[in-house]
Amino acid sequence: MPVETELRFMLTAAQARALGAHPRLAGTLQRRPLLSIYFDTPELALAQRRAGLRLRRIGRTWVQTFKCSLAGGGDHQRGEWEWPVARSALDFSKLAETPLADWFDKARNREALAPRFETRFSRSTALIEFEQSAIEVAIDRGKIVAGELAAPILELELELKSGPIDGLYAAAKAFNRDLALAIEPRSKAARGVALLTGAVEAPVKGGRLQLEEGSTVEEAFAAVIQHCLNHLQANARGVRHAEDPEYVHQARVALRRLRSALATFRRAVPRSSCEALSQEARSLASAMGHARNLDVFEDETLKPLVEAGCGASLDGVFARLERERARARLQAAAALSPPRFTAFLLDMLHWLDTRGWRPGPDDSEPAPAGGAGRPVGPNTERATDPRGVRHRVLEQQGAGIRRFAASTLGRRHRAVLAAGTQPSSMAPAARHELRIAIKKLRYAAEFFAALYPNRASAPYLEVMAELQQALGTLNDIVTGEQLAATDFSQTLDPAGVALLAGWRAGLGSATLQDADRAWKRFSTLQGFW
């Protein structure tokens, strides 16, 4: 399958001008107008299959292009087929080469295809050499048009034309250092579909991961990590620019799931290869933690009290909350802003694309990602027989995912049972440790659920969600107590202090009962694996 590998970045007008004058590009950019017409059915059948079909006019010639997503891959890599065509009409005979050949072979599908939207832009391009790779640099300025609607295009694309993929990432990292670029995860086709359908940008949940039952452990690992990165990127722009607190929540969930995935596959992916990446993910999530805590404090404590008619003692708290939250949201936005956040994403994608976790031929461990040295400590893999360790790691990576999933889930399920009992009988610190163990088990169960029938996995995941929710609420109560005692201590009068204490006590008692019921259900569950 022909594969297109490109990285896209949003541009401001100032960045576009700076690129035009960049030492690597100045005087070499060639500009030409491009018109692309995107085809789909009325119900957008191709878009639903994560595929796109277009005709593009380049000067006096027309090119027909079909693109589709790769299984378990990111949006920066797609299958791509291109053919010159004689006129501005689709040539269906060419599409027999594509993965959707059977779909295009049906007359009713071909007849339903029609132009849905266009992109009209000028492209300034240059071909540069970077670390033995040929990279096409393209600066696009124009618009997407769907009927009477239009959206601007101003972006940078870096496409690998030849040579090792390392050169593409080296170029992207260099431009990011110079210009602080934000990655654009959406293709023009995806943005066109959103414009056509009137889709409103909103926080995005992780969704269900699809894994192929015949996948190796390594293939499944790459798909899981890419899934977590997609979840993170879908919410990053909202963290930077939107007011909805759910963006921060979903971005933190994505980062926690990412770190959990790195730990889940640790028997096949050595810690040394991803420790720096895991620590950076933790740092990014931590930078958004205060904003999330303040949002939960308002939603779970302050608002219910106001709705119950008890807000008179809390006026000063709300005023202080707005000031604190404004600062916390700026901190969260800064964490997911370029150049740091872009550098993290590029390191992650580079590591995925090059399978950076594989041991070298004469080494038990791979080179660390992110440019950090290998960690030293009790958890570091130590090899008295480097070649033997290398063989065992590669054997794990090539094993079937079903066996690996069953072993991992069984081990984590037993760990939760060993760590817990009725939550109401546990000390707060022990409940906190139990919550962490449950979270690890739930994320692993979600990663592997697609390998099993939904009727088997769904009840298990439902109980896990209930138990995690109850324990999470208990943890939020503790966090609320800390906020009341620190950030808001000067704004609470004695009546407000008593009100919050009473509310926390009542909520804690009710939540402990919920947690006990959920634990009872969980302790009798059989694993779906």
N, C-alpha and C positions, 0 to 999 in steps of 0.2 A: 504494500500500500504506500503510495507517495505521501509523505508527511511534511506539512508546513510547520515550521517552528519560528514563532515570532513573539516578541514582547511589546505590549502597547502601554503608552503612558499618556495621561491627560496633560495638556499644556495650557498655560496662561499665555496671553499675548506677549508678555515680557519674556517668557521662556522661549516662545517661538522665535522671537527676534534674536535672543541670545544664541540659540542654536544655529541660526543662519550665519552668525558671525563667529561660531566656534572654530578654533584652530584646525580641527580635523575636517571641517566641512566648508569653510569659507572659500568661495570661488568655485566650488565643485558641484553645487546643487543644480540639478536640471528640473525645470518646472513644466508640468503638462496638466491639462484638464482631464478629469475622468468622470464618466457617467455610468452608474451601475443600476440595473433594474433587477429587483429581487422578486422571484416568483414563489407562490405557495397556493394552497387550496384555501377556500373560504374559512375552514376551521383550522388553518395553519398546521396541517399534518406534518410538513417537513420540520417546522420549528419544534413541534412536539417530539420529533425524533432527533432533535439536536443536530439538524442538517440544514443546509441552505443551498439554493440554486439561483444563479444570477447570470445576466448578460452584461458585459462591460464594454463600453465604447472607448477605445484608445486611439485618438486621432480618427482615421477613416476605417479602422478595423474593429471587429467585434470578437470578443473572447467569452466563451461559455465556461463557467466554473461551478463545480459542485464541491462543497465542503461538509465534513461531518466530524463529530467529536469522536475521540478514541476511548475505548473502554477503560475506565479508571484513570483517564488522563485529565489534564487541566485544559483551560481554554487557550493556553498559549501554544498548544500542539493539536493540530487537526489533520485528518485526512483531506487531501486536496487533489482534484483532477481538473485540468484545464485543457480546452481545445479551441483553436481558432474556428470560427464559423463564418459562413459566407454572408449572412445578413442578420438583422436584429430579430431573429426568431430562434426558439429552442430547437436543437437537433437531438431528438430523443434516442437516436441510435448510439450516440456517444455514452449515454448513461448506463449502458449494459456493462460497463467496466466497474461500476460503483457498488458499494455494499447494499444499496437500495434498488438494485436492478429489478428484482421481482416486483417491487412496488411500482416502479416506473413502467413495468411491462403491462400493467392493467390499464385498459383504455379509459376507464372512468376516472382514474387518478390523473392521467395525462390531460384529459379534457377539463378537469377541475383546476388545473394550474393556470394562474393569471398573474400579471404584475400587481404587487401589493404595496410596494414603496420603492423609493429611489434614494441613491446617495449622489450628490453633485458636489464635487470638491476639486481643488487643485492639489496636486502632489508634487512636492519638491524632493528629489531623490539624489543620493550619492552612494557609491559603493566604496567602502573603506576596508582596509585590512586591519585586523585586530588579533594579535596572538595566533597567527597562521590560519585565521578564518576570514572568509569574505562575508561582510555584513552589509546588507542594504539598509540605509537610513532613509526613512520617508517621513516628511512633515506634511500632514494633511490639513487643509483649511477649506471649510465649506459647510454643507448642511445635509441632513436627512429630511426627506419630504414624503409625507403620507397624506395624500389628499390636500386638505387645507392646512394641515399641521406641519410644522418644521422644527427641527432641533439642530443646534450648531455642532459642527465637527471641528475640533482643534486638537490634534494628537500627534504623537510620535510613534512610529513603528520601527522596530529593529528586527529584521528577518535574517536568519542564517541561510546563506546561499551555498556555502561550501566550507569544508573544514570542520574541526572539532567544535562541539557545542560550548566548550569552555570559553572560546573566543566571544561568543554571543553574550555570555554572562559577564565576561570581563568588560566588554564595551558598555553594557547596561550599567554596571556598577560605576564605571568611570563617568558616564554622563550623569548619573545620580549624584555622585560626589560634587560635580561641577554645578548642577542645576537644581538639585533637590526635587526629583520627579516623583509623581504619584502614579502608581500602576493603574491602568484602566482594565479591569477584568472582563468588561463586556465588549464583544465584537460589534462592528457597525451593524451587522445583521441582527444581533440581539437587541441593540438599541432601536433599530427600525421596527422590530416586532413590538417592543414596548410602546413606541410612539403610536403605532397603528392601533393597538388594542386599548390605548389609554391607561396602561398600567401605571399605577402610582407607586413611586419608590417607597418602600416600607421595610421595617426590620425583617430579616430572614432567619427562620429556624434551620437547624441542621438538616432535617429531612431524613428519609430512609436511604441508607447506603445499599447499593446493589453490588454484590460480590458473585463472581462466577464460582460454582461449586467445584469446578476442576482447577481452580487457581492454585498456584504454589503459595507458600507463606510469603515469599518476597513480593509476588504480584498483588496479593491481598494487602500487604503492608503499604505498598505504594498507593493503592486505591484508597485506603483509609486515610493516609496522610493528605492526599490530594483533596479528599472530601472535606477534611477539617479546614484546609486552606481556603477552599471555595466558600465555606461557611464564614470564615473570618473576613475574606475580601468582600463578600456581599454586604457586610455591615460596617466596614471601615469608613466608607464615605459618610455614612449617617452619623458615626461617632464624631467625625470632624465637623460636620456642617448642620446636623439636624438637632431638634430639641427633644425628640422622643427618647426617653431613657431606656427603652427596650433595645436600642442599638448597642448601648454599652453592655447591657446584660448579655445579648447574643454574642457579641465579640468576646466577652470574657468566657462564655461557655465554649466557644470555638477554641480558644487558647487552652482551656482546661482539657477539652477532649483531645487536642493535639498532644499535650504532654502525657495524657493518659495512654494514648496510642503508642507513643514512644516507649512507655513502660510496659505496655501489654505485650509488645513484640520483642522485649529485651533479650529473650533467649536466642532470637535469630538476628537481631540488630544490636551489635555491641554498643554499650554505653559510651565508649570513647568516641564513636562516630557522630554522636548527636548531643553530647552533654552541653556544648556551647549553645546549640539551637534551643534545647529544652530550657536552659537558664534564661535565655533571652525571652522566650515565650512567657516564662514565669514573671519576669520583670515587667513586660508589657501588661500582663493581666493585673499585676499589683498596682501599676500606675493608674488603673481604672477602678481599683477597689473602693476608694473613698467615695467616688461618685455613685457607685452602685449601693454602698451602705446608706448613703443619705437618701437615695430614692426609696429604698426599702423602708427606712425609718419613717418617711412621710406616708407611703402607701399602706404599710401594715400597722402603724401605730397612730400617727397624727390624724390622718384622714378619718379612720373609723371613730376616733374620739370626737372629732368635729361633727360627724354625722349623727353621733349619739347625743349631741347638744352640750358637749363638755369643752368647747373650744375657747371659752372666755379666758382660761388660765394659760393659753398657749399662743397668744398673739405675738409675744416677743420671740418665741421659738420659731415661728414661721418666717419672721423677718430675718433672723439669723440664718435660718435654713437656706433662704434664697441667696444670701451672700456666700455662704460656704459652698453651696452647690455650683454657683457660677465659677468659683475657683477650681472646684473639683472637675467640672466638665472641661475647663481649659486644659487641665492636666491630662485628662483622658484623651482629648483631641490631640494634644501634643505627642502622646505616646504612639498614636496611630498615624502620625504625619511623617512625610519625608523630611530628611533623607534616611533617618534611622529605620522607620517601619519598612520603607522600600528596600533597604539593604537586607533586612530580615527576610522579607518575602523572596528576594532574589537568591539569598543563601539557601533557603528552603527548596525553592524550585530547582536550583542548580544541583543540590544534593539528591533530589528525586530523579532528575533526568540522567544523572551520571551514575546512579546507584552507588552513592558515596559511602554506603555502609559495608560494601564488600571488602573482605581482607585482601591485601596484595598477595602476589604469588610467593613471597618470602617473608610474610609477616602474619602474625595472629590477629592483628587489628588493622582496620582501615585508617587512613589519614582523617583527622578530625575535621568536621565541617565548621564553617564560620571563622576559620583562621585561628582558633584557640588551640592551645597545647593540650595534650592528653591529661585528664584528671588524675590525681594521685590520691588514694584513700582506700578504705576498706572495701568499697564496691567496685573498684577498678578491676577489669579483667586482667589476670596475671597468667602468663603462659610459660610454663616450664618446657612445654613442647609446642613451639609456635606452629609448626606444620600440622600437628594433631588438632590444635584449637581451630586453625583455619578450616580444616576438613570438617570438623563438627559444626561450625557456623554455617558453612556453605551447604552442608547436608540439611540443616534446619531450614535454611532459606528455600531450598528446592523441594521440601516436603509438601504434602497435600495440606490444604488449609483446614479441612474438616477435622482431621486428627489434632492439629495444633489448637483449633478453636475449642474442641471438647476438653483437651487437657487444661487449657488456660481457664476456661469458665469453671470447670470442676474445682481447680485449685483455689480460685478466688471465691467461689461459693462456700467452700469449706472454711476459708479464712474469715469470712463474715460470720458464719455460725460460731466459730471459735472465739471471735472478738466480742460477741454480743449476747445479750439476754433481754428481758423486758426493759425497754429504755427508762421507764419510771424508776427502776431499781438501780440505775447506773449513775455514777458521778458525772458531772458535766464534762470533765476532761475525757472520760471513757466514752461518753456518747459522741464527743467530737471525733475521736479515733474511729468509732464505728461508722459514723457518717462518711468519713473519708474512704473506708474500706467498701462501703456500699456504693459510693460514687464510682470507684474504680470498677467494681463488678458491673454496675449498670452500663457504663460506657462500653466496656468490653462486650456485654450482651447485645447492646445496640449495634456495635460494629459487625458482629457475627450473625445477627438475627436473620439476615437474608439467606443464609445457608440452610435454614430450616423452615418447615411449614409455618405460616403465620399463626395458625390455630394453636401451635405448640408454644411459640415464643411470646405471643401477645399477652396471655395471662401473666406470665412471669414478669415481663416488662411493666405491666400495669401495677403489680404489687411493689416492684422495685421503685417505681415512680412515687407511689403513695408513701412508702417508708422514707425515701429520700426527702420528699416534701415536708413530712412531719419533722424529721430531724433538722432539716434546713431552717424551718420556722423557729425551732428551739435555739438554733445557733444565731438566728437574726435577733431573737430576744436578748441574748447575751450582748450582741453587738450594739443593740439599741441602748442597753444599760450603760455601756461604755461611752457612747455618744452623749447620753444625757449627763454623765458624770464629768465629761471633758469639754466638748465643743459647746454644749448648751447649758452648762452649770450656772453661768452668770445670767441667763435669761429666764430661768425657772424660779418662780416664787414657791413658797412652801406648798401651796395648793396644787401647783403644777407638778411638783415632785411627787406628792402623794397620788395624784391622778395617774401619772405614768407608772408608778410602782404598782398601783392596784390593777391597772390594765395589763401590765406584764404578768402579774401573778395569775390573773384569770385566764389569759391567753395561754400561759405556760401549762397550767393545769389541764385545760381542754386539749392542748396539743399533745401532751404526754399520753393522754388516753388514746388519741388517734395513733400515736406512734406504737403504743402497746398492741393495738388491734392489728396494725400493719405488720408488726414483728411476728405476731402469732400466725398470720397468714403466710408470711415468708418462711418461717421455720418449718412449715409443713410442705413447702413447695418441692416438687421434683424438678430437676434440671431438664430443660427442653433439648439439650444436646445429647 
